[in-house]
Amino acid sequence: MTTTLVRDTRIVFVRELKPMIRDPFSVVFGLVQPLVFLALFGPLLSGSVGAAGPVTAGGSVWQWFVPSILVMTALFGTSAVGSNLLYEFQTGAHERMMVTPLTRSSLLIGRSLKEMVPLAGQAVLIVAVMVPFGFALFPAGALLGMLLLAVFGVGLGSLSYALAIAVRKNEWMFWLVQQTLLFPLMILSGMLLPLEAGPSWMRAAAAANPLAYVVDAERALFAGEIVSTEALWGAVAAASTAAIGLSVGIRAMLRSAD
């Protein structure tokens, strides 16, 4: 069963990756966007992060903010993958995939993991650019951080596909729901600004947000704190999101074939 899942996931992954290789412009644009965000938003945090929350690795604001940018990039990419499925509904590609012997979970995992390829390229570029500015690289922690993002991305991507299936007759609803949920989740994760100085209701909401634990875990891992409470809770949040996302996504996939 495991061998079949791995094989089918590889097939779906390669299929989804081919259009990206043939049209690399979107990947190149995606590499530039995080750097622009770092350049314009990062300097504004130099005072607020140190005052409102802990800064890791020698007090560098980049050690706090660079992992956030990587999480944000993964969040944008995987939460929008359902839009690709809406296009496949129009062309009939989804129906053709559903009659293949591929396992339903591999359709979700392979498609979501495809989003990790540009993210890995972005991570390498961002780290290479930010190291001269004081960002400290801990390779083992960085690799574990990327693995954690991949697990979280599988869950989020699966939920995105489930949403696309649910609203396939009203495609505009996909972007309405996605955007409505995306930005509150970002703000309540402490991704862009520290929440320690925020009101109590906001900190309480953040405690119920799985993305907040993933963000804290990424900061800890990229700071070299592999054995830490933040990393543990982040792993639990990512694994839970993956389990729930795959469960919901597979059920939605099966219903879409009816």
VOVO-995051 format. One record per residue (C-alpha): x negated, y, z negated. Coordinates in steps of 0.25 Angstrom, whole numbers, plus 2048, in hexadecimal, padded with zeros to 3 digits. Layout:
VOVO-995051
XYZ
...
***
This chain:
VOVO-995051
800800800
7F580A7FC
7ED806809
7F9809811
7FC81680B
7EE81B80D
7EE81681B
7FB81D81E
7F782A817
7EA82A820
7F382982C
7FC834828
7F083D824
7E983B831
7F683E839
7F984B831
7EA84F832
7E984F841
7F185B844
7E986383A
7DC85F841
7E186284F
7E687084A
7DB87583F
7E088383F
7E9882834
7DE87B82C
7D488682E
7DF89082A
7E288881E
7D388981A
7D389881B
7DF89B813
7DA896805
7CE89E807
7D68AB80A
7DF8A87FD
7D28A67F5
7CC8B37FA
7D98BC7F8
7DF8B57EB
7D28B07E4
7CC8BE7E0
7D98C27DA
7D88B67D0
7CA8BA7CA
7D08C17BF
7DE8BA7BC
7D88AC7BC
7CD8AF7B1
7D78B67A9
7E38AD7AA
7DE8A07AB
7D18977AA
7C78977B5
7BF88B7B7
7B08897BC
7A98957B7
7B589F7B8
7B689F7C7
7C38A47CC
7C189B7D8
7C088F7D0
7CE8927CC
7D48967D9
7CD88D7E4
7D48817DF
7E18887DF
7DF88C7ED
7DD87D7F1
7EA8797E9
7F18847F0
7EC8807FE
7F18717FB
7FE8767F6
80187E803
7FD87380C
804867805
81186F802
812872810
810865817
81F862817
82086C823
81886282C
823858829
82E86282D
82786383B
82685483B
835853839
83785C845
82E85484E
832846849
824843845
829840836
83383583B
82882E843
81F82E837
82A82882E
82C81C837
81D818836
81980E82C
811819824
81481A815
81C826812
81382A807
80782A811
80F834819
81083E80D
80283B808
7FB83C816
80284981A
7FF84F80C
7F084B80C
7EE85281A
7F085F813
7E485C80A
7DA85C816
7DB86B819
7DB86D80A
7CE866808
7C886F813
7CD87B80C
7C88767FF
7BA874805
7BA88280B
7BF8897FF
7B58837F6
7AA8867FF
7AE894800
7B18967F1
7A48907EB
79B89C7EE
7A68A47E7
7A589C7DA
7AD8907DC
7A78847D6
7A98777DD
7AA86A7D6
7AB85F7E1
7B18547D9
7BC85D7D3
7BF8637E1
7C18557E7
7CA8517DC
7D185E7DD
7D485C7EC
7D884D7E9
7E28537DF
7E785D7EA
7E98517F3
7F284A7EA
7FA8567E6
7FB8597F5
80184C7F8
80C84E7EE
80F85C7F3
80E858802
81884D7FF
8228567F8
820860804
82485580E
830851805
835860806
833860815
83B853816
84685980D
847866815
844861823
852866828
84F874823
840876825
840884820
84387E812
836878811
82E885811
83888B808
8378807FD
82887F7FF
82588E7FD
82F88F7F2
8288847EA
8198877EE
8178947E9
81D8927DB
8158867DA
80888D7DE
80A8997D4
80E88F7C8
8028877CA
7F88927C7
7F28907D4
7F089F7D8
7F18A67CA
7EE8A07BC
7FB89E7B4
7F589F7A6
7F98AD7A6
8078AB7AC
8148AA7A4
81889E79C
82389A7A6
81989A7B1
80F8917AA
81A8877A6
81E8867B5
8108847B8
80F8787AE
81A8717B7
8138747C4
80B8687C9
8038717D2
7FE8797C6
7F786C7C0
7F186A7CE
7EB8787CF
7E58767C1
7DF8697C5
7D986E7D1
7D287A7C9
7CD8707BF
7C88667CA
7C18717D3
7BB8767C6
7B58687C4
7BE8647B8
7C28567BD
7C58517B0
7CF85B7AA
7DD85C7A6
7E08657B2
7DB85B7BC
7E38507B5
7F08587B5
7EE85C7C3
7EC84D7C8
7F984A7C1
8018557C8
7FB8527D5
7FE8437D4
80C8467CF
80F84F7DB
8098457E4
81283A7DE
81F8427DE
81C8487EC
81A83A7F2
8268357EC
82F8407F1
8288417FE
829832801
8388327FE
83A83E807
833837812
83C82B811
848833811
84383B81D
84382E825
85282B823
***
